[in-house]
Amino acid sequence: MRVITDSLTGGDMVSPLWKRLMWLVVIYAGSVMALGVVATLFRLMMTAAGMKSH
């Protein structure tokens, strides 16, 4: 198994699995929330322009 090294310090320290998974969850949740904000803004702009779905 290959060990991931820290290129900044030159050490062989690897972050714990839970920290790496937490970063994955945080980045995923942030991207989903950002997409929701953008979709809501587009919906508001389209409604303001008179483009309603019903």
mmJSON file of the N, C-alpha and C atoms, coordinates in Angstrom:
{"data_MODEL":{"atom_site":{
"group_PDB":["ATOM","ATOM","ATOM","ATOM","ATOM","ATOM","ATOM","ATOM","ATOM","ATOM","ATOM","ATOM","ATOM","ATOM","ATOM","ATOM","ATOM","ATOM","ATOM","ATOM","ATOM","ATOM","ATOM","ATOM","ATOM","ATOM","ATOM","ATOM","ATOM","ATOM","ATOM","ATOM","ATOM","ATOM","ATOM","ATOM","ATOM","ATOM","ATOM","ATOM","ATOM","ATOM","ATOM","ATOM","ATOM","ATOM","ATOM","ATOM","ATOM","ATOM","ATOM","ATOM","ATOM","ATOM","ATOM","ATOM","ATOM","ATOM","ATOM","ATOM","ATOM","ATOM","ATOM","ATOM","ATOM","ATOM","ATOM","ATOM","ATOM","ATOM","ATOM","ATOM","ATOM","ATOM","ATOM","ATOM","ATOM","ATOM","ATOM","ATOM","ATOM","ATOM","ATOM","ATOM","ATOM","ATOM","ATOM","ATOM","ATOM","ATOM","ATOM","ATOM","ATOM","ATOM","ATOM","ATOM","ATOM","ATOM","ATOM","ATOM","ATOM","ATOM","ATOM","ATOM","ATOM","ATOM","ATOM","ATOM","ATOM","ATOM","ATOM","ATOM","ATOM","ATOM","ATOM","ATOM","ATOM","ATOM","ATOM","ATOM","ATOM","ATOM","ATOM","ATOM","ATOM","ATOM","ATOM","ATOM","ATOM","ATOM","ATOM","ATOM","ATOM","ATOM","ATOM","ATOM","ATOM","ATOM","ATOM","ATOM","ATOM","ATOM","ATOM","ATOM","ATOM","ATOM","ATOM","ATOM","ATOM","ATOM","ATOM","ATOM","ATOM","ATOM","ATOM","ATOM","ATOM","ATOM","ATOM","ATOM","ATOM","ATOM"],
"id":[1,2,3,4,5,6,7,8,9,10,11,12,13,14,15,16,17,18,19,20,21,22,23,24,25,26,27,28,29,30,31,32,33,34,35,36,37,38,39,40,41,42,43,44,45,46,47,48,49,50,51,52,53,54,55,56,57,58,59,60,61,62,63,64,65,66,67,68,69,70,71,72,73,74,75,76,77,78,79,80,81,82,83,84,85,86,87,88,89,90,91,92,93,94,95,96,97,98,99,100,101,102,103,104,105,106,107,108,109,110,111,112,113,114,115,116,117,118,119,120,121,122,123,124,125,126,127,128,129,130,131,132,133,134,135,136,137,138,139,140,141,142,143,144,145,146,147,148,149,150,151,152,153,154,155,156,157,158,159,160,161,162],
"type_symbol":["N","C","C","N","C","C","N","C","C","N","C","C","N","C","C","N","C","C","N","C","C","N","C","C","N","C","C","N","C","C","N","C","C","N","C","C","N","C","C","N","C","C","N","C","C","N","C","C","N","C","C","N","C","C","N","C","C","N","C","C","N","C","C","N","C","C","N","C","C","N","C","C","N","C","C","N","C","C","N","C","C","N","C","C","N","C","C","N","C","C","N","C","C","N","C","C","N","C","C","N","C","C","N","C","C","N","C","C","N","C","C","N","C","C","N","C","C","N","C","C","N","C","C","N","C","C","N","C","C","N","C","C","N","C","C","N","C","C","N","C","C","N","C","C","N","C","C","N","C","C","N","C","C","N","C","C","N","C","C","N","C","C"],
"label_atom_id":["N","CA","C","N","CA","C","N","CA","C","N","CA","C","N","CA","C","N","CA","C","N","CA","C","N","CA","C","N","CA","C","N","CA","C","N","CA","C","N","CA","C","N","CA","C","N","CA","C","N","CA","C","N","CA","C","N","CA","C","N","CA","C","N","CA","C","N","CA","C","N","CA","C","N","CA","C","N","CA","C","N","CA","C","N","CA","C","N","CA","C","N","CA","C","N","CA","C","N","CA","C","N","CA","C","N","CA","C","N","CA","C","N","CA","C","N","CA","C","N","CA","C","N","CA","C","N","CA","C","N","CA","C","N","CA","C","N","CA","C","N","CA","C","N","CA","C","N","CA","C","N","CA","C","N","CA","C","N","CA","C","N","CA","C","N","CA","C","N","CA","C","N","CA","C","N","CA","C","N","CA","C","N","CA","C","N","CA","C"],
"label_alt_id":[null,null,null,null,null,null,null,null,null,null,null,null,null,null,null,null,null,null,null,null,null,null,null,null,null,null,null,null,null,null,null,null,null,null,null,null,null,null,null,null,null,null,null,null,null,null,null,null,null,null,null,null,null,null,null,null,null,null,null,null,null,null,null,null,null,null,null,null,null,null,null,null,null,null,null,null,null,null,null,null,null,null,null,null,null,null,null,null,null,null,null,null,null,null,null,null,null,null,null,null,null,null,null,null,null,null,null,null,null,null,null,null,null,null,null,null,null,null,null,null,null,null,null,null,null,null,null,null,null,null,null,null,null,null,null,null,null,null,null,null,null,null,null,null,null,null,null,null,null,null,null,null,null,null,null,null,null,null,null,null,null,null],
"label_comp_id":["MET","MET","MET","ARG","ARG","ARG","VAL","VAL","VAL","ILE","ILE","ILE","THR","THR","THR","ASP","ASP","ASP","SER","SER","SER","LEU","LEU","LEU","THR","THR","THR","GLY","GLY","GLY","GLY","GLY","GLY","ASP","ASP","ASP","MET","MET","MET","VAL","VAL","VAL","SER","SER","SER","PRO","PRO","PRO","LEU","LEU","LEU","TRP","TRP","TRP","LYS","LYS","LYS","ARG","ARG","ARG","LEU","LEU","LEU","MET","MET","MET","TRP","TRP","TRP","LEU","LEU","LEU","VAL","VAL","VAL","VAL","VAL","VAL","ILE","ILE","ILE","TYR","TYR","TYR","ALA","ALA","ALA","GLY","GLY","GLY","SER","SER","SER","VAL","VAL","VAL","MET","MET","MET","ALA","ALA","ALA","LEU","LEU","LEU","GLY","GLY","GLY","VAL","VAL","VAL","VAL","VAL","VAL","ALA","ALA","ALA","THR","THR","THR","LEU","LEU","LEU","PHE","PHE","PHE","ARG","ARG","ARG","LEU","LEU","LEU","MET","MET","MET","MET","MET","MET","THR","THR","THR","ALA","ALA","ALA","ALA","ALA","ALA","GLY","GLY","GLY","MET","MET","MET","LYS","LYS","LYS","SER","SER","SER","HIS","HIS","HIS"],
"label_asym_id":["A","A","A","A","A","A","A","A","A","A","A","A","A","A","A","A","A","A","A","A","A","A","A","A","A","A","A","A","A","A","A","A","A","A","A","A","A","A","A","A","A","A","A","A","A","A","A","A","A","A","A","A","A","A","A","A","A","A","A","A","A","A","A","A","A","A","A","A","A","A","A","A","A","A","A","A","A","A","A","A","A","A","A","A","A","A","A","A","A","A","A","A","A","A","A","A","A","A","A","A","A","A","A","A","A","A","A","A","A","A","A","A","A","A","A","A","A","A","A","A","A","A","A","A","A","A","A","A","A","A","A","A","A","A","A","A","A","A","A","A","A","A","A","A","A","A","A","A","A","A","A","A","A","A","A","A","A","A","A","A","A","A"],
"label_entity_id":["1","1","1","1","1","1","1","1","1","1","1","1","1","1","1","1","1","1","1","1","1","1","1","1","1","1","1","1","1","1","1","1","1","1","1","1","1","1","1","1","1","1","1","1","1","1","1","1","1","1","1","1","1","1","1","1","1","1","1","1","1","1","1","1","1","1","1","1","1","1","1","1","1","1","1","1","1","1","1","1","1","1","1","1","1","1","1","1","1","1","1","1","1","1","1","1","1","1","1","1","1","1","1","1","1","1","1","1","1","1","1","1","1","1","1","1","1","1","1","1","1","1","1","1","1","1","1","1","1","1","1","1","1","1","1","1","1","1","1","1","1","1","1","1","1","1","1","1","1","1","1","1","1","1","1","1","1","1","1","1","1","1"],
"label_seq_id":[1,1,1,2,2,2,3,3,3,4,4,4,5,5,5,6,6,6,7,7,7,8,8,8,9,9,9,10,10,10,11,11,11,12,12,12,13,13,13,14,14,14,15,15,15,16,16,16,17,17,17,18,18,18,19,19,19,20,20,20,21,21,21,22,22,22,23,23,23,24,24,24,25,25,25,26,26,26,27,27,27,28,28,28,29,29,29,30,30,30,31,31,31,32,32,32,33,33,33,34,34,34,35,35,35,36,36,36,37,37,37,38,38,38,39,39,39,40,40,40,41,41,41,42,42,42,43,43,43,44,44,44,45,45,45,46,46,46,47,47,47,48,48,48,49,49,49,50,50,50,51,51,51,52,52,52,53,53,53,54,54,54],
"pdbx_PDB_ins_code":[null,null,null,null,null,null,null,null,null,null,null,null,null,null,null,null,null,null,null,null,null,null,null,null,null,null,null,null,null,null,null,null,null,null,null,null,null,null,null,null,null,null,null,null,null,null,null,null,null,null,null,null,null,null,null,null,null,null,null,null,null,null,null,null,null,null,null,null,null,null,null,null,null,null,null,null,null,null,null,null,null,null,null,null,null,null,null,null,null,null,null,null,null,null,null,null,null,null,null,null,null,null,null,null,null,null,null,null,null,null,null,null,null,null,null,null,null,null,null,null,null,null,null,null,null,null,null,null,null,null,null,null,null,null,null,null,null,null,null,null,null,null,null,null,null,null,null,null,null,null,null,null,null,null,null,null,null,null,null,null,null,null],
"Cartn_x":[0.842,0.0,0.884,0.536,1.315,0.877,1.833,1.541,1.5,0.459,0.326,1.172,2.074,2.936,2.462,2.791,2.46,3.571,3.255,4.288,4.781,3.985,4.418,5.452,5.231,6.151,7.101,6.828,7.691,7.46,6.432,6.166,5.325,5.216,4.416,3.075,2.612,1.352,0.185,-0.741,-1.949,-3.121,-4.012,-5.188,-6.032,-6.678,-7.57,-8.698,-9.21,-10.266,-11.482,-11.847,-13.044,-12.883,-11.662,-11.446,-11.597,-11.053,-11.164,-12.613,-13.338,-14.748,-15.567,-15.217,-15.938,-15.756,-14.544,-14.321,-15.172,-15.265,-16.089,-17.543,-18.051,-19.443,-19.66,-18.721,-18.851,-18.852,-17.95,-17.879,-19.137,-19.622,-20.844,-22.043,-22.193,-23.328,-23.263,-22.074,-21.919,-22.285,-21.907,-22.239,-23.733,-24.375,-25.826,-26.557,-26.104,-26.745,-26.527,-25.334,-25.069,-25.948,-26.116,-26.987,-28.428,-28.86,-30.209,-30.412,-29.413,-29.491,-29.585,-28.754,-28.768,-30.112,-30.626,-31.92,-33.037,-33.0,-34.022,-33.938,-32.726,-32.569,-33.102,-32.799,-33.323,-34.853,-35.403,-36.859,-37.486,-36.879,-37.382,-37.304,-36.184,-36.038,-37.053,-37.277,-38.233,-39.659,-39.983,-41.309,-41.496,-40.443,-40.511,-40.696,-40.192,-40.331,-41.656,-42.474,-43.777,-43.783,-42.761,-42.663,-43.05,-44.343,-44.813,-45.131,-45.013,-45.265,-46.749,-47.584,-49.021,-49.736],
"Cartn_y":[-1.185,0.0,1.244,2.184,3.405,4.421,5.069,6.055,7.433,8.195,9.558,10.458,11.219,12.105,13.539,14.306,15.725,16.46,17.033,17.663,18.984,19.62,20.892,20.701,19.713,19.501,18.344,17.533,16.404,15.228,15.297,14.23,13.121,12.05,10.908,10.867,12.001,12.053,11.984,11.088,10.956,11.34,12.166,12.573,11.35,11.356,10.236,10.14,8.93,8.691,9.548,9.704,10.485,11.932,12.491,13.884,14.014,13.05,13.103,12.924,12.034,11.846,13.067,13.716,14.922,16.03,16.175,17.171,16.852,15.57,15.17,15.557,15.292,15.621,17.127,17.897,19.36,19.945,19.48,19.994,19.612,18.382,17.946,18.784,18.943,19.714,21.167,21.741,23.116,23.266,22.3,22.394,22.21,21.337,21.16,22.434,23.053,24.302,25.425,25.504,26.536,26.33,25.09,24.801,25.179,24.933,25.321,26.817,27.56,29.029,29.536,28.999,29.425,29.082,27.892,27.49,28.399,28.744,29.638,31.022,31.529,32.84,32.827,31.768,31.66,31.6,30.853,30.755,32.108,32.864,34.198,35.135,35.076,35.94,35.576,34.283,33.863,34.236,34.122,34.535,36.04,36.809,38.266,38.662,37.853,38.139,37.644,37.037,36.576,35.16,34.41,33.042,32.073,31.873,30.94,29.607,28.545,27.212,26.901,27.59,27.33,28.537],
"Cartn_z":[0.0,0.0,0.0,-0.802,-0.934,0.117,0.773,1.805,1.173,1.492,0.989,1.875,1.27,2.047,1.928,2.933,2.95,2.216,1.059,0.245,0.832,1.698,2.269,3.377,4.224,5.342,5.089,4.088,3.794,4.719,5.552,6.504,5.908,6.658,6.233,6.957,7.459,8.193,7.21,7.486,6.686,7.571,7.054,7.83,8.141,9.304,9.617,8.601,8.456,7.474,7.751,9.014,9.341,8.936,8.999,8.57,7.059,6.34,4.881,4.439,5.102,4.768,5.146,6.252,6.658,5.622,5.087,4.032,2.808,2.467,1.335,1.564,2.756,3.084,3.054,3.614,3.657,2.249,1.411,0.042,-0.739,-0.559,-1.236,-0.784,0.527,1.049,0.582,0.555,0.09,-1.381,-2.185,-3.607,-3.841,-3.072,-3.211,-2.789,-1.696,-1.251,-2.263,-2.836,-3.843,-5.071,-5.491,-6.624,-6.31,-5.088,-4.677,-4.706,-4.274,-4.294,-5.726,-6.602,-8.006,-8.651,-8.383,-8.956,-8.45,-7.156,-6.601,-7.233,-7.432,-8.069,-9.503,-10.245,-11.61,-11.597,-10.648,-10.58,-10.257,-9.346,-9.011,-10.21,-10.941,-12.119,-13.197,-13.394,-14.414,-14.017,-12.731,-12.261,-12.417,-12.122,-12.264,-13.734,-14.657,-16.078,-16.639,-15.789,-16.237,-16.794,-16.527,-17.047,-15.918,-15.728,-14.716,-15.351,-14.573,-15.114,-15.177,-14.445,-14.446,-15.038],
"occupancy":[1.0,1.0,1.0,1.0,1.0,1.0,1.0,1.0,1.0,1.0,1.0,1.0,1.0,1.0,1.0,1.0,1.0,1.0,1.0,1.0,1.0,1.0,1.0,1.0,1.0,1.0,1.0,1.0,1.0,1.0,1.0,1.0,1.0,1.0,1.0,1.0,1.0,1.0,1.0,1.0,1.0,1.0,1.0,1.0,1.0,1.0,1.0,1.0,1.0,1.0,1.0,1.0,1.0,1.0,1.0,1.0,1.0,1.0,1.0,1.0,1.0,1.0,1.0,1.0,1.0,1.0,1.0,1.0,1.0,1.0,1.0,1.0,1.0,1.0,1.0,1.0,1.0,1.0,1.0,1.0,1.0,1.0,1.0,1.0,1.0,1.0,1.0,1.0,1.0,1.0,1.0,1.0,1.0,1.0,1.0,1.0,1.0,1.0,1.0,1.0,1.0,1.0,1.0,1.0,1.0,1.0,1.0,1.0,1.0,1.0,1.0,1.0,1.0,1.0,1.0,1.0,1.0,1.0,1.0,1.0,1.0,1.0,1.0,1.0,1.0,1.0,1.0,1.0,1.0,1.0,1.0,1.0,1.0,1.0,1.0,1.0,1.0,1.0,1.0,1.0,1.0,1.0,1.0,1.0,1.0,1.0,1.0,1.0,1.0,1.0,1.0,1.0,1.0,1.0,1.0,1.0,1.0,1.0,1.0,1.0,1.0,1.0],
"B_iso_or_equiv":[0.0,0.0,0.0,0.0,0.0,0.0,0.0,0.0,0.0,0.0,0.0,0.0,0.0,0.0,0.0,0.0,0.0,0.0,0.0,0.0,0.0,0.0,0.0,0.0,0.0,0.0,0.0,0.0,0.0,0.0,0.0,0.0,0.0,0.0,0.0,0.0,0.0,0.0,0.0,0.0,0.0,0.0,0.0,0.0,0.0,0.0,0.0,0.0,0.0,0.0,0.0,0.0,0.0,0.0,0.0,0.0,0.0,0.0,0.0,0.0,0.0,0.0,0.0,0.0,0.0,0.0,0.0,0.0,0.0,0.0,0.0,0.0,0.0,0.0,0.0,0.0,0.0,0.0,0.0,0.0,0.0,0.0,0.0,0.0,0.0,0.0,0.0,0.0,0.0,0.0,0.0,0.0,0.0,0.0,0.0,0.0,0.0,0.0,0.0,0.0,0.0,0.0,0.0,0.0,0.0,0.0,0.0,0.0,0.0,0.0,0.0,0.0,0.0,0.0,0.0,0.0,0.0,0.0,0.0,0.0,0.0,0.0,0.0,0.0,0.0,0.0,0.0,0.0,0.0,0.0,0.0,0.0,0.0,0.0,0.0,0.0,0.0,0.0,0.0,0.0,0.0,0.0,0.0,0.0,0.0,0.0,0.0,0.0,0.0,0.0,0.0,0.0,0.0,0.0,0.0,0.0,0.0,0.0,0.0,0.0,0.0,0.0],
"pdbx_formal_charge":[null,null,null,null,null,null,null,null,null,null,null,null,null,null,null,null,null,null,null,null,null,null,null,null,null,null,null,null,null,null,null,null,null,null,null,null,null,null,null,null,null,null,null,null,null,null,null,null,null,null,null,null,null,null,null,null,null,null,null,null,null,null,null,null,null,null,null,null,null,null,null,null,null,null,null,null,null,null,null,null,null,null,null,null,null,null,null,null,null,null,null,null,null,null,null,null,null,null,null,null,null,null,null,null,null,null,null,null,null,null,null,null,null,null,null,null,null,null,null,null,null,null,null,null,null,null,null,null,null,null,null,null,null,null,null,null,null,null,null,null,null,null,null,null,null,null,null,null,null,null,null,null,null,null,null,null,null,null,null,null,null,null],
"auth_seq_id":[1,1,1,2,2,2,3,3,3,4,4,4,5,5,5,6,6,6,7,7,7,8,8,8,9,9,9,10,10,10,11,11,11,12,12,12,13,13,13,14,14,14,15,15,15,16,16,16,17,17,17,18,18,18,19,19,19,20,20,20,21,21,21,22,22,22,23,23,23,24,24,24,25,25,25,26,26,26,27,27,27,28,28,28,29,29,29,30,30,30,31,31,31,32,32,32,33,33,33,34,34,34,35,35,35,36,36,36,37,37,37,38,38,38,39,39,39,40,40,40,41,41,41,42,42,42,43,43,43,44,44,44,45,45,45,46,46,46,47,47,47,48,48,48,49,49,49,50,50,50,51,51,51,52,52,52,53,53,53,54,54,54],
"auth_comp_id":["MET","MET","MET","ARG","ARG","ARG","VAL","VAL","VAL","ILE","ILE","ILE","THR","THR","THR","ASP","ASP","ASP","SER","SER","SER","LEU","LEU","LEU","THR","THR","THR","GLY","GLY","GLY","GLY","GLY","GLY","ASP","ASP","ASP","MET","MET","MET","VAL","VAL","VAL","SER","SER","SER","PRO","PRO","PRO","LEU","LEU","LEU","TRP","TRP","TRP","LYS","LYS","LYS","ARG","ARG","ARG","LEU","LEU","LEU","MET","MET","MET","TRP","TRP","TRP","LEU","LEU","LEU","VAL","VAL","VAL","VAL","VAL","VAL","ILE","ILE","ILE","TYR","TYR","TYR","ALA","ALA","ALA","GLY","GLY","GLY","SER","SER","SER","VAL","VAL","VAL","MET","MET","MET","ALA","ALA","ALA","LEU","LEU","LEU","GLY","GLY","GLY","VAL","VAL","VAL","VAL","VAL","VAL","ALA","ALA","ALA","THR","THR","THR","LEU","LEU","LEU","PHE","PHE","PHE","ARG","ARG","ARG","LEU","LEU","LEU","MET","MET","MET","MET","MET","MET","THR","THR","THR","ALA","ALA","ALA","ALA","ALA","ALA","GLY","GLY","GLY","MET","MET","MET","LYS","LYS","LYS","SER","SER","SER","HIS","HIS","HIS"],
"auth_asym_id":["A","A","A","A","A","A","A","A","A","A","A","A","A","A","A","A","A","A","A","A","A","A","A","A","A","A","A","A","A","A","A","A","A","A","A","A","A","A","A","A","A","A","A","A","A","A","A","A","A","A","A","A","A","A","A","A","A","A","A","A","A","A","A","A","A","A","A","A","A","A","A","A","A","A","A","A","A","A","A","A","A","A","A","A","A","A","A","A","A","A","A","A","A","A","A","A","A","A","A","A","A","A","A","A","A","A","A","A","A","A","A","A","A","A","A","A","A","A","A","A","A","A","A","A","A","A","A","A","A","A","A","A","A","A","A","A","A","A","A","A","A","A","A","A","A","A","A","A","A","A","A","A","A","A","A","A","A","A","A","A","A","A"],
"auth_atom_id":["N","CA","C","N","CA","C","N","CA","C","N","CA","C","N","CA","C","N","CA","C","N","CA","C","N","CA","C","N","CA","C","N","CA","C","N","CA","C","N","CA","C","N","CA","C","N","CA","C","N","CA","C","N","CA","C","N","CA","C","N","CA","C","N","CA","C","N","CA","C","N","CA","C","N","CA","C","N","CA","C","N","CA","C","N","CA","C","N","CA","C","N","CA","C","N","CA","C","N","CA","C","N","CA","C","N","CA","C","N","CA","C","N","CA","C","N","CA","C","N","CA","C","N","CA","C","N","CA","C","N","CA","C","N","CA","C","N","CA","C","N","CA","C","N","CA","C","N","CA","C","N","CA","C","N","CA","C","N","CA","C","N","CA","C","N","CA","C","N","CA","C","N","CA","C","N","CA","C","N","CA","C","N","CA","C","N","CA","C"],
"pdbx_PDB_model_num":[1,1,1,1,1,1,1,1,1,1,1,1,1,1,1,1,1,1,1,1,1,1,1,1,1,1,1,1,1,1,1,1,1,1,1,1,1,1,1,1,1,1,1,1,1,1,1,1,1,1,1,1,1,1,1,1,1,1,1,1,1,1,1,1,1,1,1,1,1,1,1,1,1,1,1,1,1,1,1,1,1,1,1,1,1,1,1,1,1,1,1,1,1,1,1,1,1,1,1,1,1,1,1,1,1,1,1,1,1,1,1,1,1,1,1,1,1,1,1,1,1,1,1,1,1,1,1,1,1,1,1,1,1,1,1,1,1,1,1,1,1,1,1,1,1,1,1,1,1,1,1,1,1,1,1,1,1,1,1,1,1,1]
}}}
